[in-house]
Amino acid sequence: MTPSLTPRTVLALCLAAMYVVWGSTYLGIRIGVEGLPPLLLAALRFLAAGSAMLAFLRWRGLPWPPRREVRNAALIGTLMLAVGNGAVCVAETTVPSGLAALLVACGPLFAILIAWAWGSRPRVAEWGGIALGLAGVAVLNFDHRLAASPIGFALIVLAAATWAFASVLQGRIAMPAGPMSAAIQMLAGGVVLAIASPLFGERMPAKVPWQSWAALAYLTVFGSIVAYNAYVYVLRHARPALAMSYAYVNPAIAVALGALLGGEQITAPIVAGMVVILAGVLLIAIGNQRH
């Protein structure tokens, strides 16, 4: 008989899924938006993932959560997925995937500061992580591609701040238990994105390349169903700073995949910014471990 996994092992596996899979989704988004409008891409992704998960959970007999929990999950899904992920998808029409992932690294900085506003005072190591993270973002601005896309930069910072706020809020309000929470969040985020897409003038192209369809499938199955459920689990079992640490590890994977598979250029500001940012997550991890 196979022994059950310990909570620490499950947490480690969830972190690994967040780090590796979400690191690859930045390239997936970039490939997807080459053939599909960005908000429509995100809408199709989360509608498919949320509907499939919800149907499966109901088939398995999981009860429908109380109305308050459904409302809260829909709010979190709107903030994280409709605003956060939607903004990243739009930004990646002008910003390379590796740079986008590096900018999202400021998410944990916002999470620590937001948690502080709610009474969770940052530790010394976390302050050090904030300082290094901000320094890394400043270095990234020397990359000419980012300097040429101020709107893309603003959208990704908005996405990181919104995602961080929702991450902290999620641990302070009543939410559905287990995977039901992720399913409702994704379905709600997909509905909001589906409404926003035509409002922003997006239309389904007459012909979509197979690469964009393949990217959409990968984002739906691995980026949403697998990694997002892992993220929800980590949020419920660790401090927000550790849950947000994926944003420091994802960039290394995103930059490598962007260069190897997407033909993106690795510049000196990208290398320097990544080193500084990854040093920041080490300090945050040290502060979390001591806790």
Disulfide bonds with the S-S distance in Angstrom:
none
